Amino acid sequence: MGMRPVSPTFNDGEAAGIVMIHQEFNLAEQLTVEQNIFLGRELRCGLLLDTSKMRSLTRSFLDRVKCAVAPDALVSSLSNSEKQMVEIAKALSRDARVLIMDEPTAVLTTRETAVLMAQVSALKEQGTAILFTSHKLDEVAEISDVVSIMRDGRVVHTGPTSEIDEDRMARAMVGRDVSDLYPAKTAIAPDAGVVLSVRGLSVPGFAREASFDLKAGEILGLGGMVGSGRTELMEGLCGLRPALAEQILLFGENLQIKTPGDAQKRGLCYLTEDRKLRGLLLNWGMRENLTLQTLSKFGTWLIDKRSEERALDSAIEDFDIRAGSRDVTVGNLSGGNQQKLLLAKVMLSEPRILVVDEPTRGIDIGTKQQIYVFLRDLAAQGVAVIMISSEMPELIGLADRILVMRQGQIEGELAQGDITEDAIVRLSMGLSATTARPPTAEMAGA
């Protein structure tokens, strides 16, 4: 009998010099940065681990990507952007001959992205071959020599980057023109009432003394640099973190929200920025994920699976979820389809106020456009939306009004006629801008 071929393993790939930086973090959360970088290939001095040498090398790898975290810091204590830089440092430590990077800048700041691009250029000069996967077309245009574009599982274009511009890339990716990426904004009804009024909301260690109002049918953008406290402030509002407030009026009711269940029962729902760690159960199917947050709608002692299947049918149609089989595990869906499933899951709660955190992170431009249209349609139906985003074009193109945070505080407010990229940047850096103004007396609760 002939011998069956043996499939190559992950270790075989690394031994051959092929290293991959995954879109989702591939780090052991309860180990230190140093332990993660040398996991499975620890340095030894005799029978003992050579911790001194590993720590020194870890520091040098982190310095290459200008990451200031301590080698002995627990990964679980790091921000998402710091974790991504650790992933990149870990890959650099492998001496890669072929480096595969899957959405490496999705959670990075502008400065961190520039550092990464410089590292990519340096690796190219050293002879490393790089496969750079990204939905950010400006990055693809900047860094690549040859571009291949895939749509629905098939390669639809391959050629020199110099021969294709970003508009043509976008059309090839989605199969249609995306020049009107953002739907037209419609004026908020003059009689639209305030559905949420927040005064003096603080999340210990992250945000303090935030005050703002939100009207029915409004899309309120929340901008600022990564680490400014945007996510933590909204998690505190929605009961996901301990928070204190002078007053929260939700549809006229004065209350303190202690749990996400409290918020959901009152029509306030939150869509997390981390769909794979906190939003979806990757080893479960679409049906189970879709209905998990609203199981009471599908039975008490026993779950009505037929009703669940009908709900999944509606979600697949309404949100254009594309899967080879309805029985596929969610971890095998593309990022865009995972995000649409997560949105469908949240919408089963029938929110009257929807908080969406980085709603288009790590997804293709066609799915982005679908989500933008959905959020604008939702606002037209009277639902109020708070959108946290690190992408300024997204904030500018979609939000009716923007609050900019800096160091845990709301630095300023930009009304519709004032919204510019320059004004957002200046406020996020603590500078005044001629087009920006601090929250009004009414907004501050005076």
LUMKOL-600573 format. One line per 10 residues: for each residue x, y, z of C-alpha. Coordinates in steps of 0.05 Angstrom, whole numbers, plus 5000, padded with zeros to 4 digits. Example, Ala and Ser with C-alpha at 12.3 -4.5 7.8 and 13.67 -1.06 7.14 Angstrom:
<koltors>
5246,4910,5156 ~ 5273,4979,5143
</koltors>
This chain:
<koltors>
5000,5000,5000 ~ 5025,5070,4984 ~ 5034,5120,5039 ~ 4982,5174,5046 ~ 5008,5245,5038 ~ 5015,5283,5103 ~ 4982,5351,5105 ~ 5030,5407,5126 ~ 5018,5436,5195 ~ 5022,5507,5223
5090,5489,5253 ~ 5114,5465,5185 ~ 5095,5532,5156 ~ 5133,5571,5209 ~ 5193,5526,5202 ~ 5193,5544,5128 ~ 5192,5617,5145 ~ 5118,5630,5133 ~ 5088,5672,5189 ~ 5017,5699,5194
4988,5757,5233 ~ 4915,5741,5242 ~ 4858,5791,5239 ~ 4834,5766,5306 ~ 4884,5765,5362 ~ 4922,5699,5370 ~ 4948,5714,5439 ~ 4942,5679,5507 ~ 4907,5732,5548 ~ 4931,5708,5616
5005,5706,5597 ~ 5053,5764,5593 ~ 5075,5798,5529 ~ 5143,5765,5535 ~ 5112,5696,5546 ~ 5068,5705,5485 ~ 5125,5725,5440 ~ 5166,5663,5459 ~ 5108,5615,5470 ~ 5129,5546,5445
5200,5567,5431 ~ 5225,5590,5499 ~ 5299,5604,5508 ~ 5336,5564,5560 ~ 5399,5569,5601 ~ 5412,5498,5620 ~ 5349,5469,5651 ~ 5320,5537,5667 ~ 5285,5589,5624 ~ 5330,5646,5604
5280,5700,5624 ~ 5332,5755,5623 ~ 5349,5743,5549 ~ 5276,5734,5529 ~ 5257,5799,5564 ~ 5314,5837,5530 ~ 5295,5809,5461 ~ 5222,5824,5474 ~ 5238,5896,5489 ~ 5278,5902,5425
5221,5872,5383 ~ 5171,5920,5416 ~ 5218,5979,5404 ~ 5219,5962,5330 ~ 5145,5976,5326 ~ 5149,6034,5376 ~ 5105,5998,5427 ~ 5117,6022,5498 ~ 5082,5965,5535 ~ 5124,5928,5587
5147,5858,5569 ~ 5119,5832,5635 ~ 5050,5863,5625 ~ 4992,5815,5621 ~ 4962,5814,5551 ~ 4892,5818,5582 ~ 4910,5887,5609 ~ 4927,5916,5541 ~ 4884,5957,5494 ~ 4865,5927,5426
4915,5970,5389 ~ 4970,5949,5438 ~ 4952,5876,5428 ~ 4958,5885,5353 ~ 5027,5915,5360 ~ 5047,5856,5403 ~ 5022,5809,5348 ~ 5065,5847,5298 ~ 5126,5845,5345 ~ 5114,5770,5354
5115,5760,5278 ~ 5178,5801,5271 ~ 5212,5756,5322 ~ 5201,5696,5276 ~ 5248,5720,5221 ~ 5195,5711,5169 ~ 5212,5699,5096 ~ 5138,5703,5077 ~ 5094,5747,5122 ~ 5018,5743,5115
4981,5801,5147 ~ 4905,5798,5153 ~ 4874,5867,5167 ~ 4934,5887,5210 ~ 4913,5960,5217 ~ 4839,5949,5236 ~ 4850,5970,5308 ~ 4911,6015,5301 ~ 4915,6090,5308 ~ 4941,6133,5252
5010,6137,5285 ~ 5013,6062,5296 ~ 4992,6049,5224 ~ 5049,6093,5200 ~ 5098,6054,5243 ~ 5072,5988,5214 ~ 5078,6014,5143 ~ 5150,6033,5156 ~ 5164,5963,5182 ~ 5131,5932,5121
5175,5974,5075 ~ 5237,5954,5114 ~ 5219,5880,5110 ~ 5208,5887,5035 ~ 5277,5916,5027 ~ 5306,5857,5066 ~ 5274,5808,5017 ~ 5213,5787,5056 ~ 5152,5772,5013 ~ 5088,5802,5042
5016,5784,5031 ~ 4977,5845,5058 ~ 4902,5834,5064 ~ 4862,5897,5077 ~ 4795,5930,5063 ~ 4828,5998,5070 ~ 4842,6013,4997 ~ 4888,6072,5011 ~ 4934,6025,5049 ~ 4932,5974,4992
4950,6029,4942 ~ 5007,6054,4986 ~ 5041,5989,5005 ~ 5030,5938,4949 ~ 5065,5924,4884 ~ 5012,5876,4857 ~ 4938,5874,4878 ~ 4890,5816,4874 ~ 4816,5829,4888 ~ 4767,5775,4909
4691,5776,4908 ~ 4645,5720,4931 ~ 4703,5672,4938 ~ 4733,5684,4869 ~ 4792,5726,4844 ~ 4762,5779,4799 ~ 4825,5820,4785 ~ 4900,5813,4790 ~ 4951,5863,4764 ~ 5002,5917,4781
4977,5966,4833 ~ 5001,6023,4790 ~ 4949,6005,4738 ~ 4887,6009,4783 ~ 4861,6065,4826 ~ 4820,6061,4890 ~ 4753,6073,4855 ~ 4765,6015,4807 ~ 4787,5971,4866 ~ 4722,5986,4901
4679,5971,4840 ~ 4715,5905,4830 ~ 4705,5886,4903 ~ 4630,5898,4904 ~ 4611,5890,4831 ~ 4577,5958,4828 ~ 4592,6033,4833 ~ 4603,6056,4905 ~ 4612,6130,4891 ~ 4552,6145,4935
4580,6107,4995 ~ 4541,6147,5046 ~ 4465,6155,5040 ~ 4438,6226,5038 ~ 4425,6257,5106 ~ 4355,6278,5121 ~ 4336,6334,5168 ~ 4314,6312,5237 ~ 4241,6327,5248 ~ 4231,6395,5283
4185,6361,5334 ~ 4234,6304,5347 ~ 4236,6295,5422 ~ 4297,6282,5466 ~ 4298,6207,5479 ~ 4361,6205,5521 ~ 4388,6259,5567 ~ 4453,6245,5604 ~ 4483,6289,5657 ~ 4549,6277,5693
4561,6205,5670 ~ 4627,6178,5696 ~ 4659,6109,5686 ~ 4714,6103,5739 ~ 4783,6100,5707 ~ 4758,6115,5637 ~ 4709,6173,5629 ~ 4683,6229,5672 ~ 4627,6281,5675 ~ 4598,6268,5606
4533,6305,5590 ~ 4494,6302,5524 ~ 4425,6296,5494 ~ 4401,6250,5438 ~ 4339,6261,5395 ~ 4294,6211,5361 ~ 4317,6197,5290 ~ 4386,6227,5302 ~ 4453,6193,5287 ~ 4501,6220,5339
4575,6207,5324 ~ 4625,6196,5380 ~ 4696,6210,5356 ~ 4765,6217,5387 ~ 4830,6179,5389 ~ 4835,6106,5409 ~ 4839,6105,5485 ~ 4798,6169,5494 ~ 4744,6132,5532 ~ 4690,6129,5478
4675,6055,5484 ~ 4680,6054,5560 ~ 4632,6113,5566 ~ 4579,6078,5524 ~ 4590,6011,5559 ~ 4578,6048,5625 ~ 4514,6078,5597 ~ 4489,6010,5574 ~ 4504,5974,5639 ~ 4566,5937,5615
4612,5973,5663 ~ 4602,6003,5732 ~ 4583,6076,5723 ~ 4557,6136,5762 ~ 4512,6191,5736 ~ 4479,6253,5763 ~ 4419,6238,5719 ~ 4398,6193,5662 ~ 4331,6207,5630 ~ 4311,6151,5582
4246,6167,5547 ~ 4230,6214,5604 ~ 4242,6163,5659 ~ 4296,6178,5711 ~ 4335,6115,5723 ~ 4402,6082,5737 ~ 4421,6026,5688 ~ 4458,5971,5725 ~ 4459,5914,5674 ~ 4453,5905,5599
4386,5872,5612 ~ 4361,5935,5645 ~ 4380,5975,5584 ~ 4352,5925,5535 ~ 4284,5922,5570 ~ 4279,5998,5563 ~ 4298,5998,5489 ~ 4372,6016,5495 ~ 4416,5964,5459 ~ 4491,5960,5447
4529,5929,5389 ~ 4600,5913,5410 ~ 4662,5931,5371 ~ 4690,5860,5383 ~ 4643,5814,5346 ~ 4687,5752,5354 ~ 4704,5757,5428 ~ 4642,5790,5457 ~ 4588,5790,5403 ~ 4583,5720,5374
4595,5648,5393 ~ 4641,5626,5337 ~ 4631,5551,5346 ~ 4555,5556,5344 ~ 4509,5563,5285 ~ 4474,5624,5258 ~ 4406,5607,5289 ~ 4433,5599,5359 ~ 4473,5663,5355 ~ 4415,5703,5326
4365,5686,5381 ~ 4410,5680,5442 ~ 4398,5751,5466 ~ 4322,5746,5459 ~ 4307,5673,5476 ~ 4244,5692,5515 ~ 4212,5708,5448 ~ 4220,5636,5426 ~ 4194,5598,5486 ~ 4199,5591,5561
4215,5520,5582 ~ 4225,5495,5511 ~ 4252,5534,5452 ~ 4209,5536,5390 ~ 4262,5520,5337 ~ 4212,5531,5280 ~ 4203,5602,5303 ~ 4279,5609,5308 ~ 4286,5583,5237 ~ 4235,5633,5212
4273,5689,5248 ~ 4337,5665,5214 ~ 4302,5665,5146 ~ 4282,5738,5157 ~ 4351,5758,5181 ~ 4385,5725,5121 ~ 4338,5763,5074 ~ 4334,5829,5110 ~ 4409,5835,5124 ~ 4434,5800,5061
4474,5748,5102 ~ 4511,5704,5053 ~ 4532,5634,5074 ~ 4544,5570,5036 ~ 4496,5535,5084 ~ 4449,5559,5139 ~ 4481,5506,5184 ~ 4551,5536,5178 ~ 4586,5553,5243 ~ 4592,5628,5252
4668,5625,5256 ~ 4669,5604,5183 ~ 4630,5665,5159 ~ 4667,5724,5130 ~ 4677,5785,5175 ~ 4623,5824,5137 ~ 4572,5768,5145 ~ 4589,5760,5218 ~ 4576,5834,5228 ~ 4509,5831,5192
4489,5772,5235 ~ 4509,5810,5298 ~ 4468,5870,5275 ~ 4408,5824,5261 ~ 4417,5794,5331 ~ 4414,5862,5364 ~ 4355,5885,5323 ~ 4313,5826,5348 ~ 4311,5865,5414 ~ 4274,5920,5376
4317,5978,5402 ~ 4291,6049,5405 ~ 4362,6073,5417 ~ 4419,6034,5385 ~ 4493,6044,5404 ~ 4539,6016,5351 ~ 4614,6012,5366 ~ 4660,6011,5305 ~ 4603,5982,5262 ~ 4646,5971,5199
4713,5951,5227 ~ 4747,5897,5186 ~ 4693,5889,5132 ~ 4692,5902,5058 ~ 4669,5966,5026 ~ 4605,5935,4998 ~ 4582,5912,5066 ~ 4601,5979,5095 ~ 4554,6012,5046 ~ 4498,5964,5066
4507,5980,5139 ~ 4508,6055,5126 ~ 4442,6050,5089 ~ 4412,6007,5144 ~ 4432,6057,5199 ~ 4405,6116,5159 ~ 4340,6079,5146 ~ 4335,6062,5220 ~ 4342,6136,5238 ~ 4289,6154,5186
4242,6107,5225 ~ 4253,6147,5288 ~ 4306,6103,5321 ~ 4362,6143,5354 ~ 4433,6119,5339 ~ 4499,6132,5374 ~ 4557,6112,5330 ~ 4628,6105,5357 ~ 4679,6105,5301 ~ 4753,6115,5291
4743,6129,5217 ~ 4733,6203,5205 ~ 4702,6196,5135 ~ 4650,6150,5167 ~ 4634,6200,5222 ~ 4631,6257,5172 ~ 4590,6218,5121 ~ 4538,6190,5169 ~ 4531,6230,5233 ~ 4482,6287,5242
4523,6313,5300 ~ 4590,6293,5331 ~ 4617,6293,5402 ~ 4693,6288,5406 ~ 4725,6256,5467 ~ 4795,6267,5494 ~ 4825,6236,5556 ~ 4759,6212,5583 ~ 4720,6276,5573 ~ 4676,6305,5519
4721,6358,5489 ~ 4671,6390,5443 ~ 4610,6384,5398 ~ 4605,6393,5322 ~ 4538,6409,5292 ~ 4521,6392,5220 ~ 4550,6455,5189 ~ 4614,6450,5230 ~ 4634,6378,5216 ~ 4702,6374,5183
4761,6328,5189 ~ 4805,6385,5214 ~ 4756,6403,5269 ~ 4752,6331,5293 ~ 4827,6324,5295 ~ 4838,6389,5331 ~ 4787,6373,5385 ~ 4815,6303,5394 ~ 4883,6335,5407 ~ 4856,6385,5457
4860,6445,5410 ~ 4805,6494,5396 ~ 4778,6499,5325 ~ 4742,6556,5292 ~ 4689,6507,5269 ~ 4683,6473,5336 ~ 4649,6494,5399 ~ 4643,6465,5469 ~ 4577,6434,5489 ~ 4523,6486,5497
4495,6507,5564 ~ 4435,6463,5551 ~ 4479,6404,5533 ~ 4520,6413,5596 ~ 4457,6412,5637 ~ 4460,6485,5659
</koltors>
